[in-house]
Amino acid sequence: MNKKTLLLAFGTVLIAHSQELEKITVKEPINTQIVQDVGANEIKSADLAEALNKNIPSINIIRRSGIANDILVRGQKRDNINVIIDGAKICGACVNRMDPPTSHVLSNNVETIEVQEGPFDVENFGTLSALVKIKTIKPQKETSGEISLNAGSFGYNKYAGRISGGYNNIRVLLSASRENSNQYKDGNGDDFAAQIAKNIIAGKVPPMAQYQDRYKNLDAYTKSTFMSKLFIDITKDQELRLSYTANRSDKILYPSSKMDAIYDDSDIYNLEYDIKNIAKYSKLLNLQLYQSEVKHPMSTKYRKMGTNEYTTHKLTTKMQGLKIKNSFNLSGIEWIIGLDTSKRNWDGYFKKNDMVMKMPNGMIMKSLDDVDTTNQALFIKAENSIKNIDLQYGLRYDDTTVKSARKSEKDNDYNSISANILATINASDSLSYFIAAGKSNRVPDARELYLVMMKKHIGSPWLDQTKNYEIDLGVEKIYDFFSIKTKAYYSVLKDYIAYNSDKTQNSFENIDAKIYGFEISGNILASDNLYLDYGVSYKRGKKDHPLESQKGVDLADMRPLKANIAVNYDYSDKVNAKLQFIGSSRWDKIDYENGEQELKGYGVVNFKADYRFENGFKILVGVDNLLDKTYALTNTYKDLVLLTAGNKSNDIMLLNEPGRYFYVQGSYRF
């Protein structure tokens, strides 16, 4: 589908009429997009990346498997976007991004997701280009619960249960689930092994990358989770919140990569303590402590290359954090001042079969050698209004050190200041303007600095931190029959960290680049029960100069135009239905020297409907990719290790999206 066709389709749906917009309008900051009631609406699988791709046009998915997929926000990924779960910063262990932060919380446990685009967050460490705030469900005082059973195409099944209740000043929540799926099939009817086979025939993938015969029919994954929360109202003005989340995933297949995950386990601990009204200048004092641990061994065990002798890359990471915030009012201004500290340890080593691999000198062969990233920061935020103008300000100072236990590596120390100002001009009850300017920073991670793969030093220890200088403009208008919100942005990236595949050592380098684009979204109400929501996103990214020994200036990961359009039908709180179109134009502005390929445009149609019974039962049915299209969302930028024959820049395996997918859920709430 070309760009002109996509815009014509978008223009056609805008002709619809409506009368009562207030029923569907959810007030949110003009620079933030919010996905509501995620646990109830996004039930197809546990994968939050798919839910975000469906709901927000500026977000694209990076498909790696049937689960645990990653996201792009305005073309940014990895550490350039910051994912926070209930205020805690979570990191994956895999250097090949098989376990991104969004994979460590399940959609059925999520209440809302807020996506704040741009460098306008000072509370959290490393928000360069976007902040994704995931808020999980909270325990309630009244006894309630839910039991659900899910089934879908490709052998998908899921069992989940949740119970919540309280007594006097205590509230408790327990939630557990287990799900499993076979390998999905694309629109051509090819499962993972069949997609690899076609790429072998095409000369893009070596034959030894295929699954062994005994593993060709392995399930795509099995995932079990447990979440518990305890909220205690110590006094009227004091609350203690404790939570623990466990994720256990087994045998996760990553068909376009050289390795699959033997397992992926994570444990997340979170403690928060609120004290209200301590003194005149402490309206709310919040203390948060958190820790996450992730274990991720990935291996060639299931592939033909591992028939007699397989390699396992075992990685672990631990993230610990402390944050203290104090809120108060002074001279009509709402202030928040805070201290934010964190420490991340990242370690990895190799095994041959079950034996630890060692260097000739007897040292363990490590990819990352106990790298510690330690951050200390002070921040301040303020909000006030002057007549019809709402103002927000932010300032943050960071002191960060990154150190490896490998004595030959250079230690790195980074200092930075982040700042922003946002102004919303409320011209009337139905018209608002928005302007924001900000600067933020993020330091290189251990992979970019120190990664060694089989004696090849991929990391570049001298990397500088990346700075983002950005301006955003927006306007939101609410008419009698529809609403429209438009945003434009221009981002200047200094010392952006890019991957240079021409280098055999020290493959990461700092460059300067620019990203710009626009987003349009809104709602149209056709009747009391029928409404439409729409969103379009366009972006473009260019390097100021080519990478060393290269010629191209197009930035990677910049799929240009995407549209999300959905017709919704709600009737008497019992019947809900949605017909959705998601499409994108051709992706032809690519970083071809670093592995990207031109991808065709696509357009897919999804449908789902549910019926709520008065006794608490609900039945939901749906179908994704209704027309069974064969298409790929994810490009082949070589900063990920993907299957390739290595003959040409585009001899890399593209992984197709799932074909037509039917699903059904039965649930009971009490």
N, C-alpha and C positions, 0 to 999 in steps of 0.2 A: 504494500500500500504506500503510495507516494504522499508527500507532504500536502499537495493540493487537495487530494481526495480526503485526507484526514480533516483538514480545515473545513471543507465543504460539509462533511458529516457533522462536525461540531456546530457549524452555523445553522444547519437545518433544525437541530434539536432546540436551539434558542428561540424558535418561533412559537413554541408552546405557550399557552396562556395559564394564568393562575389568579387566585383571589386572596388567600390568607397565608402570607409568607411566615407570619410569626410562629406558626405551629411547627415549622421545621428549622427555624433559625436557632443555632446554638452560638451564643456570644463567646468569642474567643479572641485573644490578642491578635492583631492584624499580622504580626510576624510569626504566629504559631499556628500549627495545624494539630487538631486533636481528634483521635479516633476513640469514640465512646463505646462502652459496654463490650469490650473485646471478647471477654470470656463467653458471653451469650451468643455473639454473632459470628465469630470466626472459629467455627467448629470443625472445619475440614481436616485439620491436623494440628500438631503442636507448633508448627513452624510460624514464628512471628514475622519472618521476612516475607512470606507469601501474603500475610494479612496486611502488612504495610504497603506492599506493591499494589495490592488491590484498591487500597483506600486513599493513597496520596500520590498524585501524579509526579511530584518531584523525586519520588523514591523508586529506584530500580532494584531488581534482585540479582544477586550473583549466585547462580545455580551450581551447586557442587554435588548434590545428592538428592534423595527423597526427603531429607530433613536437614536441619543445621545449616541452612543457607544464609548468606550474608546480604547486606544492603549497601546501596549507594545513595547518598543524598546530594543532589545537585552535582553529580559526578565525583563526589568525594567518598572515600571508604577508609577502612582500617582505622588507624589512630587519628585520622583527620576529622572523624566524627566521634562524639563522646556518647556512649550508651550507659545510662544510669538506671539501676533497678532499685526502687524504693530508697533513693538517695545514695546507694552504694555503687561505686565504680567496679565493674566486673571485667575481667580479661580472660581470653581464651589461652590455652597452652600451645596450640599448634602453630608452628612457624609458617605453615601453608594454609592457614585460615580455615581449617575444617571445623573449628568449634568457636565461631564468633560469639560475642557477648549475648546477642539475642537468642542464641540456642540454649542458654542456661535458665530460661524461664518459659513456661508453656502458655499458650494462648488461653487455655481454660482457667488459668489462675490470674489472668490480667484483667484489670478493671478499665484503665485508660492508658493511652500512649500519647504523649505530647512531643511534637517535633518542632523545635525552635531552630529555624534556619539562620545561618550567619554567625559571626563572632560576637554574640551579644550575651554570653554567659560568663560571669566571673566567680560563681560559687564553686565550680568544679574544675579539676585539673585537666588541661589539655583539650578544651573545646575550641578547635580551630575553625571549623566551618559549619557545624551543626551539633545540637544537643538533642538526644532522644531520651526522654524521661518515661520510664515504664513504671506504672503504679499497679501493684497487685491488690487483690481483693482483701478486705478488712473483716475481722470478726465482728459479729453483731451480738447484741445483748439477748435478743429473743432467739429461741432455738429455731434453727432453720437448716436446710441442707438440700443437696441435689445428688441424684444418681443418674448417670447417662451411659448409653451404649451407642457406639458409632460403628458403621461399616461402610466400606467404599470399594471402588474398583481396585484392581491389582492386589486383592487379598488384604486390604486395609481393615484393621479392627482396633477399637479402643474401648477401654472400660475406665470410668472415672467416678469418683465420689467425693463429696464435700459435706462437712457438718460444722456448724457454728452455733455458739450459744454462750450464755454468761450467767453469773449469779453475783448479786450485789455489785462490787466494783471490779469484777474480773470478766474478761471476754476471751474466748478460745476459738480457734479455727484449725481444723485438720482437713487436708486435701491430699488425695492420692490418685494416681492414674497409671495405666500401662497401655502401650500401643505398639503395633507391629504392622509392617507392610512388606509385601513382595516388591521386587523391582518394578517400577512403573514402566509403561510402554509409551513411546511417542506416537505422533499421528500416523506414522508408517507401521505401527505395530511392533516396533523393535524395543526390547528391554535393554538393560545395561550391556549385557554380553553381546547382543546383536548390534548395538550401536558401535561397540569397539570393533566387532568383526567387519562392519562396513568401512570403518576408517582404516583397518589393516589392508583391505582390498584396494582402497584409494591411495595407499602408500603414505598415509599421514601418521600411522601408528605402527610400531614394530610388533611382530607376531607374539613376542614374549610378554607383551602387556596384557594379553587376553587372560581371562579367568581360567584356572584349571578346570577340567571337566567335572571334578567332584564339587567344585564351588560355583559353577555357572548358574545354578538355581538357588543360591543363597538368598535369604530375605534381604531387603535393602537395609533394614534396621529393626531393632527392638528397643523401646525406651520406657523406663519406669521413673516415676517422680513421686516425691513426698514433700509437702509443705505444711509447716505448723507455725501458728502465731499465738502469742499470749499478750494481751493488753491489760494493764492494771492501772486503775485510777487510784493512785496512792492517797491523794487528797483531791479537793475540788479543783485545785490549780496545778496538780502534778500528775503526769501520766508516764508510765514505763511501757515500752513496746519491745517485745522480743520475737524474733522469727528465725526459723531454720528451714532451708530448702535443700533437698538432695535430688540430683539427677543421675540416673544410671542408664547409659546407652551401650548397646552391645552390637558388634559386627556391623558397623556402618560402612556401606559401600560407597566409594567415590570413583565412579567409572572413568572420568576424564583425567584422573590423577594416577600417579605411579603406585600409590599406596592406598590402603583402606585402613580404617580405624578398628583395632581389636576391641577397644572399648573407649568410652569417653565419660568420665565420672567427675561430678562437681559437687561441692558442699559450700553453701553460702550461709553465713551467720550475721545477724544484724541486731543491734541494740540501739534504741532511741529513748531519750529521756527529755520530757518537756516540763518546764516550770514557768508558770504564768505569773505576771504581776509581782515580781520580787521587790521591785523598787520603782521609782518614778521613771528611771531610764532603762527599764528592763520589762517590756510588755510580754515578751516571750523569749526564754532562754532554751535553746535546743542543743543537746549533746548527742552525737551519733558515733558509734563504734561498729566497724564491720570487718569481716574477713571472708575471702573466698579462696578455695583451693580447687585446682583442676588437674586431672591426670589424663594424659592422652598418648597412648602408644599407637603409632601407625606403622603398617608393615606391608611387605610384598608377599606375605604368606599365601594369599589366595590366588596370586597370579602365576603364570607359567614360569616367569623368571625366578619364582621362589619354590619351584618344584623340589629341588634337592637342598637348596640352601637359601634361606630368606633373611632379609634385613629388617630389623625393627628400629624405628626411631622413637624413643620414649621421651616425652616431654612433660614437665610439671610446671605449674606456676602458682604462686600464692600472692594475693593482694590484701593488704591490711590498711585500714584508714581510720582517721579520727577527724571529726569536724565539730566545731563549736560555733554557734550563731546566736547573736543577741539582737532582738528587734525592739525598737523604741520610737517614740515620736518626739521630735524637737523642732520648734518653730514651724509647725504645720507640715513638716516633712517626715515621711516614714523611712527610718533608717534600718539597715541590717549590717552589722559588722561581724566578721568571722575569722576563724583560724581553720585552715584546711591542711592536713598532713596525710601522707600515704607512703607506703613502701611496697614495691612489687619485686618479687624474686622470680627469675625465669631460668630454668635449667633443662638441658637435654643431652642425651647420649645415645650411642648406637649399640645394637646387639646383633650378632650373627647367630641365627636360630635362638637358643636360650643362653648363649654365652656373651658376656659383655665384651665388646670390641676394644682392643688396646693398641696404642701406638708402639713403635719399635722400642721406645724408652720405658715401656711398661705403664704409661699413663693411660687412663680411660679416654677413648675417642669421644670427645664431646662436641656437640654443635653449639651449645651455649653453656658457659661455665659459671653457674651461680651468679648471674648478673642481677644486681640490685639497682632499681630505679627509686630514688628517695626524693620526695617532694615536700617542701614546706612553703606555705603561702598565707598571706593576709589578704582579705578582700573587704570591700565596702560597697553597699548598694543604697540607693535612695530613690524615693518616688514622691512626687508632689504634683499638684495641679495649679495652673495659673489661668484663671478664667476658663476658657474652653480647651486648654491645652494640657494634656497629661504628659508628664516628663518622667523618664527613668534614666538613672546614671549608674555606672558601675566602674570599679577600679580594682585591680588585683596585682599583687607582686608575688612572683614565684622564684624560688631558689631550688634547683633540681640537680642532683648528681646521679650519674650512671656509671657503675663500676662493675667490672668483671673479675672473677677470681683467677682468671688466666693472667699470669704475671706479665706476659708479653703484650697485653692489650693496654691501650691508653685510657685512663679515666677521663670522664667528661663532666664538666660543671657548667650549668646554664642558669642565667638570671634573665628575667623578663618582666615587663609591665604590660598588662592588658587593660584596655579601657573602652568604654562605649557610652553613647548617649542615644536615647530613643525618644521621639516626640510624636504623639498622636493628637492631631487637631480635629476636634469634634465640631465640624462646621454646622451640623444640625443633628437631630435625632436619627437621621437616615444616611448621613454622609460623613465619612471620616477620612482624613489623610494621615499618612505615616511616613516618617523619614528617620533613618537610623544610620549612624556611622560608628565603626568600631575597629579595634585592632586586637588580635589575639595571637597566641603562640602555642606550639606543641613541640616537644623535644623528640629527637629520634628514639625509636625503641631499640631494645637489645638486638633484635633481628637485623635491623638496618645498620647497626654499629658493629656487631661482633659475630654474626652467624658464620659458622664454618661447616661446610657440607663435604664430608669425605676428603678432608685436607684442602678443600678449595675455600678460600676466604671470601665469602659473598659480601659480608658487611664492610662498611667504610667507616673506620673509627673516628675520622676527623669531621664528620657531618655537623653542620650547624643546625640550630633549631629553625623551624618554619614559622614565618610571620604572615598573617593575613590582614590586609587593610581593605575594608569593605564598606560600601555604601548601599543601602537598600531604600527604595521608594515604594509607596503603595497607596492605593485608594480603595475604599469600600463603600458601596452604595446599595441601599435597600429601597427598592421600588415597591409599588403596591402588589406586583405579581411576581417579582423575582429579585434576587440579590446577586451582586457581582463584586468580586474582590480581585484586584490586580496588583501584582508586585513585580518590580524590576530590581536587579542587583548587578553590581560590578565589583569584582574581587581581584585585588592585586596581591599575588603570592610571592614573597621574597624567600629565597632559599628553600623552595619547594623540593621535596625529596622524590626523585624519579628513579626508575630502574633502567639501566643501560645494558641490554642483552648482548651487546658487542664485546663487553668486557669479560674476561675470564676470571678476574679477581676484582674485589671492591666494586661491586656492580651498582651501588647506589651513589647518586651524586646530587648536589644542590643545584637548582636552577631557579630562574625567575619565570613566572607565568601569570596569566590572567584568565579569569573565568567570568562570563557574563551571561545573563538570561532573563527570562520573565516567566511568570506563572499567573494563570487566570482560573478562578474557581467561583462557584456559587450554587444557587438553588432556584428552581422554578416550581411553583405550585399550580397544578392544573385543576384541582378540586380539593375537597376536604380530605380525600383519601389518597389522591394520586399526586406524586411530586417527582421531580427530577433533580439530581445533583450532578455537577460536571466539574471537570478540572483539566487544564492543559498546562504543560511545562515544556519550556525550550531552554537549551543551554549550549554554550560553545566554550571550549577551552583551548588556549594556545600557549606554547612556550615562547618566551622572548627570543631565545636562540636555540638552535638544535643541541642535542646532547653531544658529548665528545665523540668525534668520528662519525656523526650521523648528519642527516640533512632535513628530516621532517620536523615540523613545529606543532603538529596537532597533539594535544594532550590525550592520554588514554582515558578510558572509562566514560566518554562523553556521548552517550546515546542522545541524539539531538532533541527529538520531539515526541512527547508521549501524551495521550489523552485517556482519561477515565470518565465515563459517562454511565449513569445508572438511572433507570426508571423504577421507582419504588411505589408499592401499593400497601397501605395499612388500613385495616377495617376493624373497628370496634375492639381494638386491643386483642383480637383473637387471631386474625389472619394477617400475615405479612409476606410480601413477595418482592423480589428484586430481579430485574433483568439488566445485566451490566455488559458494557463494551469497554475493553481495554485495547489500545492500539498504539503503534509507534511508526514513525517514518523510517526510511532506509538509513542505516548507519554507515555513512561513507567517509566521514571525516575521522580518520583512524591513525593510530600510532603504529603504522605498518612495520617499521624497523624493529619494534619491540613486541611483535607477535600478533597484533590485532588484525582481524579480517573484516572485510565489508560484510554486513549482515542485512538481509532483506527486512523491509518493514513487515509488520504483522498486525492482525486484528483478531481478537478472540471474544467470544460471547459466553458469559456465565449466567446461570439462573439458579435461584433458590427460593423456597417458600416454606413457611411453617404455620402450624395451627396449634393454638393453645387451648387446652380443655380447662373447664372450670375446676376440676379436681386436682390441678397441679401438673398434669401430664402435658407434654409437648412433643409433637412430631415434626421433624424438619427434613426436607429432601432437597437435593441440589445436583447440578451438573456443571462442571467447569469445562471450558473448551468444547462447547456444545457442538461445534462444526468439525471437531477432530482435526484441527490444523497441526501441521508439522512446522515448528519454528524454534529459534534459539534466542534467548534473552541475554545470555552471558557471552562476552567476548573472551579473547584468549591472550590478554596482556601477560607477558612473561614474568611479571613479579610473582605470579603463582606458578608452581611447578606442575605442568600439565603434560599429558601424553603427546609425544611428538616424534616424528622420524628424523627431524633435524635437518632436512634437506633445504627447505625454503622457509621464509618468515611465516607463511600461512600454513605450514604443515603441522598444524596443532589440532587436536580433536575438539570440535564443538560439541557440547552436550545439549541435546534437544530437550524441550520442555515436555511435561506429560501430555498425552493425548486426551481424548474424551474421558472424563472422570466423574462417575456417579457416586453420590454419597447420601447416607441417611443417618439421622440421629433420633433416638427416642430418649426422653429425659423425664424425670419426675422431681418436682420441687415441693418441699414441705416446710 
